[in-house]
Amino acid sequence: MDTTRQEKINRLIQKELSEIFRKQTQQMRGLIVSVSTVRVSPDLGMAKVYLSIFPSEQAKDILTNIKTNIKTLRFDLGQKLGKQLRVIPELAFYLDDSLDYLENIDRLLGSDNKKDE
């Protein structure tokens, strides 16, 4: 259970990282990187960031690229949040594949319905 402060920081980091990714992917047509969830540790020193990447075929490559540029992303985040947070948390990026999971379930249920007809 997150405290109110953690929830506010989660939303703040999610908003700013979303804006950073939007600006960086603007030149790349057909690529969407969205921040689905951010979870900050109780000591506010670590932030787990879950990303949803479209198209999902490129997700692992994009995530690898993001992980190699993690220091730059943290610096950019610090530039935006420096006045609001004393310490910018370390970032850890993870792939949020819940949309692919839902799509797979829909596909499986759709094929089952066609068999019944």
MARBA-3410 file (N, C-alpha, C, O; in Angstrom, 1 decimal):
117
0.8,-1.2,0.0,0.0,0.0,0.0,0.9,1.2,0.0,1.7,1.5,0.9 ~ 0.7,2.1,-1.0,1.5,3.3,-1.1,1.0,4.4,-0.3,-0.2,4.5,-0.1 ~ 1.9,5.2,0.2,1.4,6.4,1.0,1.0,7.4,0.0,1.2,7.3,-1.2 ~ 0.4,8.5,0.5,-0.1,9.6,-0.4,1.1,10.2,-1.1,1.0,10.6,-2.3 ~ 2.2,10.4,-0.4,3.4,11.0,-1.0,3.9,10.1,-2.2,4.2,10.7,-3.2
4.0,8.8,-1.9,4.4,7.9,-3.0,3.5,8.0,-4.2,4.0,8.0,-5.3 ~ 2.2,8.0,-4.0,1.3,8.1,-5.1,1.4,9.4,-5.9,1.4,9.4,-7.1 ~ 1.6,10.5,-5.2,1.9,11.8,-5.9,3.1,11.7,-6.7,3.2,12.2,-7.9 ~ 4.2,11.2,-6.2,5.5,11.1,-6.9,5.3,10.1,-8.0,5.9,10.4,-9.1 ~ 4.6,9.0,-7.9,4.4,8.1,-9.0,3.7,8.8,-10.1,4.2,8.7,-11.3
2.7,9.6,-9.9,2.0,10.3,-10.9,2.9,11.4,-11.6,2.9,11.5,-12.8 ~ 3.6,12.1,-10.8,4.5,13.1,-11.3,5.6,12.5,-12.2,5.8,13.1,-13.3 ~ 6.2,11.4,-11.8,7.3,10.8,-12.6,6.6,10.2,-13.9,7.2,10.4,-15.0 ~ 5.5,9.6,-13.8,4.8,9.1,-14.9,4.5,10.2,-16.0,4.7,10.0,-17.1 ~ 4.0,11.3,-15.5,3.7,12.4,-16.4,4.9,12.9,-17.1,4.9,13.1,-18.3
6.0,13.1,-16.4,7.2,13.7,-16.9,7.9,12.7,-17.9,8.4,13.1,-18.9 ~ 8.0,11.5,-17.5,8.6,10.5,-18.4,7.8,10.3,-19.6,8.4,10.1,-20.7 ~ 6.5,10.3,-19.5,5.6,10.2,-20.7,5.9,11.4,-21.7,6.0,11.1,-22.9 ~ 6.1,12.5,-21.2,6.4,13.7,-22.0,7.8,13.5,-22.6,8.0,13.9,-23.8 ~ 8.8,13.1,-21.9,10.1,12.8,-22.4,10.1,11.8,-23.6,10.6,12.1,-24.6
9.4,10.7,-23.4,9.3,9.7,-24.4,8.5,10.2,-25.6,8.8,9.8,-26.7 ~ 7.5,11.0,-25.4,6.7,11.5,-26.5,7.6,12.4,-27.4,7.5,12.3,-28.6 ~ 8.4,13.2,-26.8,9.2,14.1,-27.5,10.3,13.3,-28.3,10.6,13.6,-29.4 ~ 10.8,12.3,-27.6,11.9,11.5,-28.3,11.4,10.6,-29.4,12.1,10.4,-30.4 ~ 10.1,10.1,-29.3,9.6,9.2,-30.4,8.8,10.0,-31.4,8.3,9.4,-32.3
8.7,11.3,-31.3,8.0,12.1,-32.2,8.5,12.0,-33.7,7.8,12.0,-34.6 ~ 9.9,11.9,-33.8,10.5,11.8,-35.1,10.3,10.4,-35.7,10.4,10.2,-36.9 ~ 10.1,9.4,-34.9,10.0,8.0,-35.3,8.5,7.7,-35.6,7.8,7.5,-34.6 ~ 8.2,7.6,-36.8,6.8,7.4,-37.2,6.4,5.9,-36.8,7.1,5.0,-37.1 ~ 5.2,5.8,-36.3,4.6,4.5,-36.0,5.2,3.8,-34.7,4.9,2.7,-34.5
5.9,4.6,-33.9,6.4,4.1,-32.6,5.8,4.8,-31.5,5.8,6.1,-31.5 ~ 5.2,4.1,-30.6,4.6,4.7,-29.4,5.1,4.0,-28.1,5.1,2.8,-28.0 ~ 5.7,4.9,-27.2,6.1,4.4,-26.0,5.3,5.2,-24.9,5.4,6.4,-24.8 ~ 4.6,4.4,-24.1,3.8,5.0,-23.1,4.1,4.4,-21.7,4.5,3.3,-21.6 ~ 4.1,5.3,-20.7,4.4,4.9,-19.3,3.1,4.4,-18.7,2.2,5.3,-18.4
3.0,3.1,-18.5,1.7,2.6,-17.9,1.6,2.7,-16.4,0.6,3.1,-15.9 ~ 2.7,2.5,-15.7,2.7,2.5,-14.3,4.1,2.9,-13.8,5.1,2.6,-14.4 ~ 4.1,3.6,-12.7,5.4,3.9,-12.0,5.1,3.6,-10.5,4.1,3.9,-9.9 ~ 6.1,2.9,-9.9,6.0,2.5,-8.5,7.3,2.9,-7.8,8.4,2.4,-8.1 ~ 7.2,3.8,-6.9,8.4,4.4,-6.2,8.5,3.6,-4.9,7.5,3.3,-4.2
9.7,3.3,-4.5,9.9,2.5,-3.2,9.6,3.4,-2.0,9.6,4.7,-2.2 ~ 9.4,2.9,-0.9,9.0,3.7,0.3,10.1,4.7,0.7,9.7,5.8,1.2 ~ 11.3,4.5,0.4,12.4,5.5,0.7,12.6,6.5,-0.4,13.4,7.3,-0.3 ~ 11.8,6.3,-1.5,11.8,7.2,-2.6,13.1,7.2,-3.4,13.5,8.1,-4.1 ~ 13.9,6.1,-3.2,15.2,6.0,-3.9,15.2,5.2,-5.2,16.1,5.3,-5.9
14.1,4.5,-5.4,14.0,3.6,-6.6,12.6,3.7,-7.2,11.6,3.7,-6.5 ~ 12.6,3.8,-8.5,11.3,3.9,-9.2,11.3,2.8,-10.3,12.1,2.8,-11.2 ~ 10.3,1.9,-10.2,10.1,0.9,-11.2,9.1,1.5,-12.2,8.0,1.9,-11.9 ~ 9.5,1.6,-13.5,8.7,2.2,-14.5,8.3,1.1,-15.5,9.2,0.4,-16.1 ~ 7.0,0.9,-15.7,6.5,-0.1,-16.6,6.1,0.6,-17.9,5.3,1.5,-17.9
6.6,0.1,-19.0,6.4,0.8,-20.3,5.6,-0.1,-21.2,5.8,-1.4,-21.3 ~ 4.7,0.5,-22.0,3.9,-0.2,-23.0,4.4,0.3,-24.3,4.4,1.5,-24.6 ~ 4.9,-0.6,-25.2,5.6,-0.1,-26.5,4.8,-0.7,-27.6,4.5,-1.9,-27.7 ~ 4.5,0.1,-28.6,3.8,-0.3,-29.8,4.6,0.1,-31.0,5.1,1.3,-31.0 ~ 4.9,-0.7,-32.0,4.5,-2.1,-32.1,5.3,-3.0,-31.2,6.4,-2.8,-31.0
4.6,-4.0,-30.8,5.2,-4.9,-29.7,6.3,-5.8,-30.3,7.1,-6.3,-29.5 ~ 6.4,-5.9,-31.6,7.5,-6.6,-32.2,8.9,-6.0,-31.9,9.9,-6.6,-31.8 ~ 8.9,-4.6,-31.8,10.1,-3.9,-31.5,10.3,-3.6,-30.0,11.3,-3.0,-29.7 ~ 9.4,-4.1,-29.2,9.5,-3.8,-27.8,10.8,-4.1,-27.1,11.3,-3.3,-26.3 ~ 11.3,-5.3,-27.3,12.5,-5.7,-26.6,13.7,-4.8,-27.1,14.6,-4.5,-26.2
13.8,-4.5,-28.4,14.9,-3.7,-28.9,14.8,-2.3,-28.3,15.8,-1.7,-27.8 ~ 13.6,-1.7,-28.3,13.4,-0.4,-27.7,13.7,-0.3,-26.2,14.4,0.6,-25.7 ~ 13.3,-1.4,-25.5,13.5,-1.4,-24.1,15.0,-1.5,-23.8,15.5,-0.9,-22.8 ~ 15.7,-2.3,-24.6,17.2,-2.4,-24.4,17.9,-1.0,-24.7,18.8,-0.7,-24.0 ~ 17.4,-0.3,-25.7,17.9,1.0,-26.0,17.6,2.0,-24.8,18.5,2.8,-24.5
16.4,1.9,-24.3,16.1,2.8,-23.1,17.0,2.4,-21.9,17.5,3.4,-21.2 ~ 17.2,1.2,-21.7,18.1,0.8,-20.5,19.5,1.2,-20.7,20.2,1.5,-19.7 ~ 20.0,1.3,-22.0,21.4,1.8,-22.2,21.5,3.3,-22.0,22.5,3.8,-21.7 ~ 20.4,4.0,-22.1,20.3,5.5,-22.0,19.7,5.9,-20.7,19.1,7.0,-20.6 ~ 19.8,5.0,-19.7,19.0,5.3,-18.4,19.6,6.5,-17.7,18.8,7.3,-17.0
20.9,6.8,-17.8,21.5,7.9,-17.1,21.0,9.2,-17.7,20.8,10.2,-17.0 ~ 20.9,9.2,-19.0,20.4,10.4,-19.7,19.0,10.7,-19.4,18.6,11.9,-19.2 ~ 18.2,9.6,-19.3,16.7,9.8,-18.9,16.6,10.3,-17.5,15.8,11.2,-17.2 ~ 17.4,9.8,-16.6,17.4,10.3,-15.2,17.8,11.7,-15.1,17.2,12.5,-14.4 ~ 18.8,12.1,-15.9,19.2,13.5,-15.9,18.1,14.4,-16.5,17.8,15.5,-15.9
17.5,14.0,-17.6,16.4,14.8,-18.1,15.2,14.9,-17.1,14.6,16.0,-17.0 ~ 15.0,13.8,-16.4,13.9,13.8,-15.4,14.3,14.8,-14.3,13.4,15.5,-13.7 ~ 15.6,14.8,-13.9,16.1,15.7,-12.9,15.9,17.1,-13.3,15.7,18.0,-12.4 ~ 16.1,17.4,-14.6,16.0,18.8,-15.0,14.6,19.3,-14.9,14.3,20.5,-14.6 ~ 13.6,18.4,-15.1,12.2,18.8,-15.0,11.7,18.8,-13.5,10.8,19.6,-13.2
12.2,17.8,-12.7,11.6,17.7,-11.4,12.6,18.2,-10.3,12.3,18.0,-9.1 ~ 13.6,18.8,-10.6,14.6,19.3,-9.7,14.1,20.2,-8.6,14.6,20.2,-7.5 ~ 13.1,21.0,-8.9,12.5,21.9,-8.0,11.5,21.3,-7.1,11.2,21.8,-6.0 ~ 11.0,20.1,-7.5,9.9,19.4,-6.7,10.4,18.3,-5.9,9.8,18.0,-4.8 ~ 11.5,17.6,-6.3,12.0,16.5,-5.5,13.5,16.8,-5.1,14.3,17.3,-5.9
13.8,16.4,-3.9,15.2,16.7,-3.5,16.1,15.7,-4.1,17.2,16.1,-4.6 ~ 15.7,14.4,-4.2,16.5,13.4,-4.9,15.7,12.7,-5.9,14.6,12.3,-5.7 ~ 16.3,12.6,-7.1,15.6,11.9,-8.2,15.9,10.4,-8.1,17.1,10.0,-8.0 ~ 14.9,9.6,-8.0,15.1,8.2,-7.8,15.8,7.5,-8.9,15.7,7.9,-10.1 ~ 16.5,6.4,-8.6,17.1,5.5,-9.6,15.9,5.0,-10.4,14.8,4.7,-9.9
16.1,4.8,-11.7,15.1,4.2,-12.6,15.4,2.8,-13.0,16.5,2.5,-13.4 ~ 14.3,2.0,-13.0,14.4,0.6,-13.5,13.2,0.4,-14.5,12.1,0.6,-14.1 ~ 13.5,0.1,-15.7,12.5,0.0,-16.7,12.1,-1.5,-17.0,12.9,-2.4,-17.0 ~ 10.8,-1.7,-17.1,10.2,-3.0,-17.3,9.2,-2.9,-18.4,8.6,-1.9,-18.6 ~ 9.0,-4.0,-19.1,8.1,-4.1,-20.2,6.7,-4.5,-19.7,6.6,-5.5,-19.0
5.7,-3.7,-19.9,4.3,-4.0,-19.5,3.6,-4.7,-20.7,3.2,-4.0,-21.7 ~ 3.5,-6.0,-20.6,2.9,-6.8,-21.7,1.5,-7.1,-21.4,1.0,-8.1,-22.0 ~ 0.8,-6.4,-20.6,-0.6,-6.7,-20.3,-1.5,-6.6,-21.5,-2.5,-7.3,-21.6 ~ -1.2,-5.6,-22.4,-2.1,-5.4,-23.6,-1.9,-6.6,-24.5,-2.9,-7.1,-25.1 ~ -0.7,-7.1,-24.6,-0.5,-8.3,-25.5,-1.2,-9.5,-24.9,-1.7,-10.4,-25.6
-1.1,-9.6,-23.5,-1.8,-10.7,-22.8,-3.3,-10.6,-23.1,-4.0,-11.7,-23.4 ~ -3.9,-9.5,-23.0,-5.3,-9.3,-23.2,-5.7,-9.6,-24.7,-6.7,-10.2,-24.9 ~ -4.9,-9.2,-25.6,-5.1,-9.4,-27.0,-5.1,-10.9,-27.3,-5.9,-11.4,-28.0 ~ -4.2,-11.6,-26.6,-4.1,-13.1,-26.8,-5.3,-13.8,-26.2,-5.8,-14.7,-26.8 ~ -5.8,-13.3,-25.1,-7.0,-13.9,-24.5,-8.2,-13.6,-25.4,-9.0,-14.5,-25.7
-8.3,-12.4,-26.0,-9.4,-12.1,-26.9,-9.3,-13.0,-28.1,-10.4,-13.5,-28.6 ~ -8.1,-13.2,-28.6,-8.0,-14.0,-29.8,-8.4,-15.5,-29.5,-9.1,-16.1,-30.3 ~ -7.9,-16.0,-28.4,-8.3,-17.3,-28.0,-9.8,-17.5,-27.8,-10.4,-18.5,-28.2 ~ -10.4,-16.5,-27.1,-11.8,-16.6,-26.9,-12.6,-16.4,-28.2,-13.7,-17.1,-28.4 ~ -12.1,-15.6,-29.1,-12.8,-15.4,-30.4,-12.7,-16.7,-31.2,-13.7,-17.0,-31.8
-11.6,-17.4,-31.1,-11.5,-18.7,-31.9,-12.4,-19.8,-31.3,-12.9,-20.6,-32.0 ~ -12.6,-19.7,-29.9,-13.5,-20.7,-29.3,-14.9,-20.4,-29.7,-15.7,-21.4,-29.9 ~ -15.3,-19.2,-29.8,-16.7,-18.8,-30.1,-17.0,-19.3,-31.5,-18.1,-19.7,-31.8 ~ -16.0,-19.2,-32.4,-16.3,-19.6,-33.8,-16.5,-21.1,-33.9,-17.2,-21.6,-34.8 ~ -15.8,-21.9,-33.1,-15.9,-23.3,-33.1,-17.3,-23.7,-32.6,-17.9,-24.7,-33.1
-17.9,-23.0,-31.7,-19.2,-23.3,-31.1,-20.3,-23.1,-32.1,-21.4,-23.7,-32.1 ~ -20.1,-22.1,-33.1,-21.2,-21.8,-34.0,-21.4,-22.8,-35.1,-22.3,-22.6,-35.9
END
